[in-house]
Amino acid sequence: MKNFKEEIEKLSFEEALSELEKIVAKLESGKESLENAINEYEYGNALREFCEKKLNEAKLKIDKIVKKEDGSVTIEPAEIN
């Protein structure tokens, strides 16, 4: 598998997701040669991994504010599934 890491690391989450959507559309069209389809798939998989990593990083940063019965407020980690 080619190493796309350096190229992908320069992208924002939104750019990577947009690239991934374009690749999915190309592959779904069935018009790519086998070799190009394999290369696109490998790049798309690297983009998917990057997007998952960015989403997990964002998930760790999100907290929720909880109001207790006594009226006090506390911050707890959000439970996102």
C-alpha atoms as one frame of an Amber mdcrd trajectory, in Angstrom:
protein
   0.000   0.000   0.000   1.281   3.427  -0.857   2.004   5.854   1.934  -0.496
   8.697   1.652  -0.004   9.892   5.231   1.995  13.057   4.512  -0.415  14.192
   1.815  -3.483  13.465   3.929  -2.124  15.059   7.107  -2.124  18.414   5.274
  -5.892  18.202   4.759  -8.604  19.436   7.064 -11.285  16.980   8.110 -13.719
  18.569   5.657 -11.251  18.366   2.767 -10.478  14.723   3.523 -14.171  13.861
   3.724 -14.821  15.620   0.416 -11.987  13.675  -1.221 -13.375  10.448   0.197
 -16.843  11.211  -1.175 -15.354  11.828  -4.636 -13.513   8.505  -4.508 -16.660
   6.645  -3.479 -18.537   8.194  -6.411 -15.750   7.188  -8.829 -15.695   3.625
  -7.547 -19.473   3.342  -7.612 -19.536   4.499 -11.239 -17.567   1.405 -12.256
 -15.728   3.355 -14.951 -12.255   3.126 -13.405  -9.743   0.543 -14.590  -8.935
  -2.171 -12.081  -5.531  -0.649 -11.318  -6.978   2.840 -10.815  -9.810   1.436
  -8.709  -7.318  -0.321  -6.436  -5.249   2.857  -6.075  -8.366   4.930  -5.367
  -9.535   2.345  -2.834  -6.184   2.456  -1.007  -6.229   6.257  -0.921  -9.861
   6.241   0.193  -9.086   3.825   2.996  -6.269   6.097   4.209  -8.672   9.050
   4.084 -11.252   7.064   6.059  -8.688   6.271   8.740  -7.683   9.946   8.914
 -11.315  11.058   9.253 -11.979   8.479  11.974  -8.884   9.673  13.856 -10.030
  13.312  13.629 -13.535  12.408  14.818 -12.145  10.454  17.770  -9.918  13.398
  18.689 -12.931  15.717  18.568 -14.972  13.297  20.665 -12.342  13.423  23.406
 -12.596  17.220  23.516 -16.346  17.377  23.965 -17.736  17.728  27.464 -21.290
  18.066  28.625 -22.593  20.446  31.251 -24.785  18.708  33.792 -27.109  20.497
  36.191 -27.478  18.576  39.449 -30.629  18.387  41.585 -29.219  20.937  44.021
 -28.831  23.431  41.153 -25.071  23.186  40.938 -23.389  22.672  37.588 -20.604
  20.236  36.726 -18.799  19.142  33.574 -18.638  15.488  32.572 -17.238  13.757
  29.500 -19.867  13.413  26.794 -21.071   9.947  25.879 -21.131   9.932  22.095
 -21.815   6.737  20.194
